Amino acid sequence: MNTPKDAAARRAVKPVICYPVDTLPVPDMATYENARAMMTKVDEVLVPPRDAGCFTVPAGHFFRIVSVEGSQVGDLNLWARDNLHERFYSGKTRALHGTHITTGQRMWTSFPYLRPMATITHDTLGWYGKDEFGGSVHDVIGTRCDPYTHHLLAGGQYHHCCHSNLTRALANHLGVPVAEAEPYVHDVLNVFMCTGFTRETGQYFMKASPVRPGDYLEFYAEIDLLGALSACPGGDCSAEHSSDAAACYPLLVEIYAPEAGSMDAVAEPDISGYDRSHGI
């Protein structure tokens, strides 16, 4: 290895934030907080262990992902309800907010739309912060456990990983073959999952989730949403990413309607104003 003489000086260069967010639109959290104090539960979907389920949320409503029986993580996909091409963009969400998201931060949609689709309004695990290993909860860095990587590393045909769970759930919801639904399944928000990167090798790690029954992550739907949630076969992800041996539990999705008129001041976000000419 040809190490340059000024290697230490090169490493000492201070980093620059790629996307300063001083001009990023800020959600009106006071309005959200007032509205959530007067909301009414209108629907729920129970997602079985090692499986997935779909749900819809009208714009202007709230929804929660709730731990109901045991420590369990979930993989969340979101789409614009009437346009599956507009879907959650984990990479841009990560670039704007960081590797893990919590109250006051948003899930953003894919190009060419790039608008907030859901805002986190309450996080009962907000106390966790970042631990001594660099781990935190609700990450936008992991892609989802999938049968392709499983086959690459271990062989075999494993069908109850989160990618396959989400694919089956979306196919069932749309009434289409799995091959038609699969291209719409995308990188996830890992709800309740505790993750980070090792300092030594930079590898993605997971550890036991701190979630317990009664904990929840709550969102405000900025647009009409279709969601799919997988109750990960890794359970609390303390040992294995995909497993038939890990203790797994259901997750509950709850939909809440705010009191009439309480969210009238919050307008549905516009899609990106970029003209899409790309210099042509």
N, C-alpha and C positions, 0 to 999 in steps of 0.2 A: 504494500500500500504506500503510495507516494503522498505523505502528509505534508502540506505546505507549511512553511515556516511561520506564517501568520494565522495558523489554524485557530488559535485561541482568540485572536482578535475577530476573526470571522464569526465564531460562535457567540461572541459577546455583543454582536449587533442587536439592538433592541427591536422587538417585533412591532409590527404595525397592524392594527385591526383592519381586516379586509373590508368590512361593511360597517362603517360608523352608523349608528342608528338614531342619531340626534334628530333626524327629520322623519323617522318612521312614525306613521300615524299611531297615536296612543289611544287605547280603548278607554272609554268612560267608565272606569271601574265603580265609581260611586253610583251611577245609574244601574249598572248590573247588580250591585250589592243590594240596592233598594228593591229591585224587582225580584230577586231571588228570595227575599224575605216574605214575599206574598205569593209565591208560585204554588201551583197545584199539580200533583202527580196525575198524568193522564194515560200513561201506558208503561209497559215494561216487557222486557225480553230476557228470559233466563238462558244463558249460554252453558251447555253441558260441558263437563270436563273433557279435555282432549278433542273438542269439537268447536264449531263456530256457528254464529247466527247473525242474521241481518236485521237492521232496524232503520226506520226513517224518522227524521226530526224536522219539523217545519222551521223555516227561518223565524227567528224571534223567540224560540223556545230554548229551554235548557235541557241538558241530559247528563246523567251521571253513570259512571262505571263503578260498581260497588262490589267489594269483597264481602261474601255472604256466609261462607262456611269455614274457610281455611286460607292459608297463605298461598296466593295464586297470582301469576302474572298474566297479562293479556296483550295480544297483538291487534292493533286497531288500524283499519283502513277506512278512509272517508272519501266520498265522491260528491260532486254536485248531483243532486237527485235526478235531474233530467238530462244530464250530460256527463257520462262516465269518463269522457276525455279530460274533464276538469277534475283533478283528484289531488289528494294530499301530496305535497312535495317535501319530503323529509330533508333532503339535502339543502334546499334554500331555507327551510325553517331552522335547520342547524346553523347555517351561515349567519342568519339574522339574530338568533336568540342563544345559541350555544348548544352543547351536546345533550343537555337535559332541559326540559321545560316545565314551568310551574305557573302559579297564579299570576295573571296579568299578561301572559305571553300567548302567542297565537300559532295556530296551524295554518300554513299558507298553501295556496293551490299552485298547480303546475303551470308552465308556460303554455299558451300565451296569455293566460288569465291573471296569474300572480296577484291574488287578493286574499284577505283573511277569510277562512271558512269557519273556524271555530276559535273561540277565545276561552282560555282556562279561567274559570271564575272562582273555584275553590279547590284546594288540595290538602287533604287531611295528613298527607305525608310531607308537607312543606317544612316541617321541623327537621327533616333528615339532613338537608344540606349536602355537603360533600364530606365523605369520611377520610380516614387516614390513608386509604389505598387509592384515593381519587375517585371512588365510586359515588354515584348518586342515582336518583330514581327518575322514571319517565324519560327514557332516552330516545333520541332520534339519530342514533349512530348504528344500531343493529338493523339488519335488513329483515329478518324473520327466519325461523328455522324452516328448512325446506327439504324435499326429497332428493333434489339434485346434489346438493352438498353432502347430504347423508350418504348417498350412493357413492360419491367420489371418495369420501373418507372411510366409510365402513362397509360399503356394498349393501345389497339387499334392497327391498322395496318397502319403504316406510310411508304410510299414507296419512297418518294423523299428526303430522307436523303442521305448523301454522299456515304455511303457504297452501298446502292441500286443503286444510280446514277452510280457509278463506275462499279458495276456489270453489269448493263444493257449496258453501253457503251462498256465494254470489250466483252460481249457476242455478241453484234451487230457487232463489229469489226472482231471477230473471226468466226462469223457465227455458234455459238454453243449455246445450252440451257444455261439459267442463272445458273442452278445448276452446270454445268461444268465450267463456268467462275468464279463463286464466290470464290473458294478456292485460286485463284491467287490474289484476291484483298487483299491489305495489309495496314499496318499502313502508314500514309501519311506524307508529308511535308505540313503543314498548311500555305499556301502562303497568305501573307498580314494579317493573323490573329494575334491579339494582346493578349497574354496569359502570365500566370505565375502561381505561387503557393502562396496561402495565407500564411502569416507568422504565423498566429494563429493556423490554422488547417491543413496546408499543402495541401489544396484542390486546384485542377486545376481550374483556373478562366479564364474568357475571358472578354474583354472590347471592346468598339468601336474601330474598326480598323482605323488607321490614313490614310489609302490609299485613294487617290482621282484620278479622271480620268487623265490619262496620266502617272501615276506611273507604274513601271514595275520591275519585277525580271528577270534577264537574266542569262542564263546558256550556258556553252560549253559542247557539247555531247562528252564525252570521248570514248564512244562505240556506236554502232547502238542502238537506243532507240525506244521503244514503250511507249507512255505516255497516261495517262487518267487523265483528270482534271474535277472536279465537282465544279460548282458554288453553294456554300453551301446555303441551304434553310434558314440559319440564317442571310443572308445578310452581314452586317458588324459585326455581332455577338455582338451587344451592349445589347441585351435583351434575346434572346432565341437561343438555339443551333439548333433546328429544328422547323420550323415554316411556316405556310401558310400565316401569317400576316406580317412578316418582309418584308421590301422593299428589293428586290433582283434585281441584274443586271447581264448582261452577262460578260464573261471574254474572252479575245482574246489571242490565242496562235499564235505567229509569228515565222516562221522558216527563218533563214538567212544563206546564203552560204558565206564563206570567199573568198577573192580573191585567185585565183589559186596559190598554192605554199606557201601561207602565213603561213600555219600551218604544213608544212612538217617536221619541227623540233620537233613537239609534237607527240610522238609515242602512239599508243593505249596501255593502261595499261594491263599488264599481270594479269592473275588470281593468287590467292595466291600460293606461292611456298611450302606451307605445304604439306607433303607427304601423309596425310590422313590415316596413319597407326594406329593412336590413341593408340600407345603402344602395339599393338598386334604383 
